[in-house]
Amino acid sequence: MTRLDRGVVLAALATAALAAFVPVARAQDPAAKPAKVPDRVRLVVNAAFWPTGRTYSDTQTFTEYAEQTTIHASYDAGSAFGPDLAAQVTLYRGLGLLVGYAQSNRDVTAKVDVSRPHPLYLNQPRTATAENAGYQLSESAVYLDVAYARPAGSLEWAVFAGVALFQVEADLLGKPTYTDEYPYDELVIASTPSNSVKDSPAGFNVGGRLDYRFGSSKRFGAGVQVLYSTASVKLKGTPESTQATFDAGGFSVGAGVRVYF
Amino acid sequence: MFDRQALLCLSTALALPALAAGAERAARVEASSGEHLREWSGRVDRLLASGELAVRLTRDDTMIPGRRHERLAQLHRGVPVFGGGLVRQSDAASTLTVFGTFYEGIDVEVAPRLRPAEVEARLAARGGRPFGSRGGPELVVLPLEDGSYRLVYRVRAFFQEEMDVRQVFVDAATGAVLREYSDLRKQAAGLATGVLGDQKKISVAPGGAGFTTSDRLRPPAISTYDFRFEVNRLILFLDADASPANLTAADLGTDADNVWTDGALVDAHVYAGYTYDYYFKRFGRRGLDNNNIAIHGITHALRREDWRQWSPGTILTFFANAIYFGDGVMYYGDGLPPNVTLYGQHVNYTAAALDVVAHELSHGVTEYTSNLEYENESGALDEAFCDMMSTGAEFYFQPAKADYLAGEDAFTPGGLRSLQNPMSYGYPDHYSIRYQGPDDNGGVHINSNIVSHAFYLAIEGGRHRLGATVQGVGGANREQIERVFYRGFTSFLTPRATFALARAATIQAARDLYNPGSAAETAVIQAWNAVGVH
């Protein structure tokens, strides 16, 4: 099973569980009035914040000067802000479909540790360390969810879950350059150029919203959202690199405006 | 003209051993302080102005920033005086030291009766011919031991029958040979067993179908050649004056997969690089001439299994020996088969020993610095310098197995000499028992042990066999003594230097580098005292 297949299956399972839960919930509330049918379409525009960072690493190994060079890079990506957009369509008694899109950018600091053989002497590797704060990590995701929304006066809550299709683009360390001259006893890293690499993993997402609708028409509103999404990312900076692996997405909180029609 | 008598009086008045005279009318100059230094500083300027000294080389000091060393050759009416010259050390403000040898009372005419071609013809009649870039004939004034001087042609000649390169001094008036000695700087002979099998990295160059022993990582070109046991190739090379220009890329060692298994070729190439590195890292020196002159090594000229086909002289020179030909060219003999012994020793590939390779290359350092004359005490200083520097290189790169034996990895058992205990090899460890006969160019290898034993004592300390005690700097501080002897020998000695001048030069070097009264200076003084050199 490919990673995309696994993500789709997970999302489908989550969606099925949610779909099964919603009728049961309604059935267990005999006192509830018939729900006012909400407007058919909701447009959700959030400013989202991903508070948790992520760390990942890769290692290049290759032969140089008849011995093995090892270049280990540790990447530290901080929290992120970004837009989170969605359109939710109700198809039957609050149950419907949601299509969303979220995008985040992170500044990444790469710490590079190099062990490079001495060109003239056996078993006398030189080491050097460098840090580069100019790397980037961007993640965008499309959510295809089953959603359920229920009003409570001017308030409305909604839950949703489904498939998350990610597009991740990260700067990973390419081949460093060195200041390396006779007698070659000291190694100085001159530059740490990056290679921008991509991966498109699939995963799942699950989340909820609490919105407040304004005015008599109730066509506009504001609300907050929590979302958890995830997919396993595997990136390779150079042919000699190990894979840098981490989970895209994560927990996010957002707030924004709503439009109903 | 320089007033020798005045100098002698000055020296006596100052109670300094600043000037000494032998049978030759040579003034040994050791001016490093006080009035004597001021006197010599002024004299050097006057001698330069009068043309009796000429600046041959000026170098910045690689060990003490801001200092400069000038090598000044002595001239008589424009003709070089063989062995005469001074070294002046100065900083931006003044002259700091003057060392060297200056000959006085020269009254020879400088118009030769013989032409150079006639000298070459006389040599050819003996089977010799000028050899190498310094082959000559060169017109020089030769100081003789009776204190007189003679106008001569100096020729560095190759004699094929003897397989020897000799300095020959031919009277420019009569054609008589006034003096002659072997000029091949070489290790003494011994015997060895197989390749050591140690793993090391080799700096090579890709080319052709594989790789060649051409080091492009170090600043100078270091090339090691494989003559592939073609005797004619060696003869052709010698016929071309052992000139590096006669070595071609086709002679380089080769390997298809860059996994080198030819131990002799590998060791010659790698250890030449180590030696360059040692001089650079210890002393800041850039190669033999301090200007990254190319280094060439020759291996596999004669097949060791063919040793029976050759004369004893050839075996001793080209099988069980390594040679510095000059101009950065080294030759490494392939030794003798394991079942053969020479003087009770086995002779392995001579390049298998780091100290042998470093020894030969150190002759090159001498060639471009003090240019010590290769006989008597100056020749012994040359050999001692090579043993001391090669021991330093061994401790630097092979600390786990380093010792004070010379050539022990190629000549087994025991190597050729011991800096720690010269007497165990039958060599003198004190000036009072120095060899004074004609063999070994006046004992260049034999008497070198007196000097190198002082080097050992200055490092390790201890009690000399005859009782004197030396407070050495200790093995952990060996770098101090290595730097002192390097500086003393390369910066302050001149071609006809004596042991006494070497003592003065190294004491001055210790003061320069570590200040008067330092542990290094004390060790050096005590060490020279212990071996009887004053």
Interface residues (C-beta under 8 A of the other chain):
Chain A: Y65 A66 E67 H118 P119 L120 Y121 L122 Y182 P183 Y184
Chain B: Q199 K200 K201 S203 L217 R218 P219 N258 G273 D277 F280 K281
